[in-house]
Amino acid sequence: MILVRILEDVLGSLVGWKKKEEDCKRAEHKTFLTVDHIQKSENDRNAGSKHDLPITGQYTGTFEASSELICLGIQSLLQFKFEFLNGQDLISSDNILQDDLTRPFETAEEEASLLHFPKERLNLPFYIFGFAFRWGFLFPLRSCFMAFALVFLIVSSGICVIVNAKMKYFRYCGITFAKLFNLSTGLIVSFHDMRNRPRFPGVAVANHLSANDVMTIYSGCEYDGVGYTITGQSHGGFVKYLYKYGGKLTPLLLVDRACDKNRNALKQAIVEYTKSKDENSYPVLLFPEGYCSNNKTVLQFRKAIFDGQTAIYPIAMKQNSRFGDAFWSEDTYMPYLIRTMTSWCTILDVYYLPAMYKETTENEEQFAKRVQHAIAAKLSMDALPFDGKLKSEKERMKYKEKLQMSLYSRKFAYQTVLVIAATLAIVSVVAIFITFPIFYTYFARIKMEMMNEMKFCKKSAENVFNFVNEVEYFDPKRETILDISQCQPKTERSFLLE
């Protein structure tokens, strides 16, 4: 590592790369459209810390990213100049550096890289010298190492199988081939916290950069320790022969991503393998992201093997892409291999994290998310809530159809609601116009009958009053007939007594 630091300082001084202060200040104000980044900002604000990100808790929900939201085209939003008003703060498209959808798969040119064409003409002679050195000296030398590594793999695997060698000789040849392969690709790897190395039974999970990750992690095994049971995607060409002969030296489980039955069979095979008590068995090495990323984020982990039946050993890999990028961004493997062999070198740091176990209150998805966040926290990266399915053209078409169906269903539901509301309004108006005359006539008739009853009662009362005034009153004691108007009215009590 000391030689790497010296090489970095020398080449950096020759190229003359230097970060400008204004670029650094401008980068500090750039923000990523990331859920974890926004939540960290919110936590810092709630804790009273000073933070420059213009995001408040009131509008954090606006930026909540989920797999459904991203699948429905958050990238299309960035094509327009949109602004989000946040009280006194403002976030615009100029302040957003990247979006989560494309960030894991971009191969953007870095300022510190020594492989790209220089922007300043003064550095052009040094770039030409470096280009000639890499292609004229390093590439032929590493090609010789690669040829030797392949010959060693074929011969050693054949001999071990023919003589039925012990497991330690298989492991020795596998680790030696991994180190020779790393030498031919210019890999400089440093292992940290080796006390946490995976043990059997268990499953080792790691973030994924390229197909070379298998050799990178396998080269960290001890000769008198344990190796790995390799799992991977079925490939063709050069990788196919690596798996073919490498599978002779270490257990190998391949899966076809396009076949659901094959994936389910692989999961069952891993579960049964981890339950075996064979002393010669190795922990399973798995990349739950499923896709290679550029080591700037950690993609969502697939929950297939996080059922809690065995221990999970997280492995975090972080690269320094200044001298060479380990991210496999090419469509096929050979162009990627040539690019790594013609770079200055590839620097990786591998961190072994303590074993993790599923808690009783967790399901598979929650456990997988917890392991993903543990690796992301170790690497100081963001853990994204989606995987690399959108990188596939087939998956993009599938999500496009899903988007169209979602938009169509929403439009259809909106139109249905409008039609129902309009129908109810029309029916209500028609009902009012039809029933209003009926109710008006009914109440008018009732009012007329009540008026007639009141007139009849009033007239009857007047007749009774007139009749009473005309009636003569006979007093038997006096035997006289008196006018009732001259008589005193009797009380109710006196009337009852009589």
Phi, psi and omega in degrees: 000330178295319178296324178295318179295319178295317178298321179297316180293319182293311181294324178295321178288327179291314180290332178081023181286136179205130178287135177276146183295322180294327177293321178295317180295321180292323180291333179294331181271355176283145179231152175259140178280074188231139183295311182297322181296319180290320179294321176298319178298318180294319179297319178297320180292319179294329178280354178087014180278157179276125182220141185269351183288127183279066181224133177242164185293338183295327184245017179296326181298336179296330185258010180296116182262134174226167181297325180292317181296318181292321178295333180274012166099051177291336179295328180293334179294328183285352178282348180247159177273093180252157180224144177241118181273130187230065183069249179266352183258160183218131175241123179237174180293340178287335182270351179266119185282314181210169174248160184294334187292318184259345185299321181292345187240008180277149176238054183293148179289131180261150181295326185274355184290142179256012183256339185272160181296133184291148178276337180256136183293337180295331182270359183299317179299321180291326178292319179296318178297316179294321179297316179294322180293318183291317182276333183268337182239306185293317183295313176298321180295315180290332175296321177295317177297322179294317178298317178296321180296319180293319177297318178298319180297313183294314183291313183294319179295321178296316181295316181297322180287320183293313183274359181053058185290167177289165184296329182292331178285323172301314181295320180298315180293322179295316180293321179295317177298319180299320179290321177295320178296317178297324177296320181288337178264004178072032182273132172241109187242140177237132181255137182235151178053053184290350175293341181264020180301146181298148178230160179265140358278143181175170179233124177266126180241141183214156171289157194241128175248317183199180176290342179285354180299330180297311178293327179297312182285323181294330180291345178274001179285153176272147182294327179260016180253227180235156176260216180223148166269113190277136171238146181191176179272140178295128180234172174242181176069224187295320181294328179300318181286330174297316178293324184296311182273331176291332176292347175282334184264339181211151179301143186222132176233116181251151182225145174260112185298334183281349184249116180292322180296323179294320179294318179295322177294323178295317178300315179295322179294321179294317180297315180293325181293319180290338178278344182291151182251027180286130181293335181272004180280153181243156172295148183277132176260121186225147176244091188290350175295324179085340181222153177280141178232169186273016176066025174254343176216170176242119181286167182296137179275141175280140190271012189299315188258008181263052182267000176083007181277349180210167180284147178249127179250101180287140176232125182250127179244130180229135183248157169248104189274016181291321182262346180177140182261124181273357182288129179273096181254350181283161180288326179238171188278323187298315176301323177294318180297318179295322179296319179291326181285341179258004175274168178299306176188170176237120185254125180227144172242126181249124181246126175267121180264155179299155181297146180236144181233151180286133177277159184293335182269002183257150168259182184298317182295319180292321178294317178298320179294322180293320177294318178300315181292330177294316177294317180297321179293323178295324181269358183058047180237173178267139175264114185271149182272023178212162181257196185264024181297327182292348178287336180277137179296322179296317179291324178297319177295324179295317179289331176295316177296322177297319177297314180298317179295321179295315179295320180295317180296321178293318178296318179296318178295319179296315179295322178297317179297318179297317180296316180296316180297317179295320179297315179298320179296316179296315180298319180296315180297315179298317180297321179296314181295326181283316186277339183299311178300322181296310180295323180296316179296318180298311181291326177296320178296317178298317179298319180296315179298321178295320177297319179295319178297319179294320177296318179296317179294320179296318179293320179296320179296320178294320178296317179296319180296317179295322179294318180297320180294335183267350183283137177269147185251125181259126179255111183293331181290320182267344181058044179228158178254121183245155174285135182297337179289342181265354181271149176276138179291139178273148177281168181294326182292313180296323179296321180288324180294320178291000000 
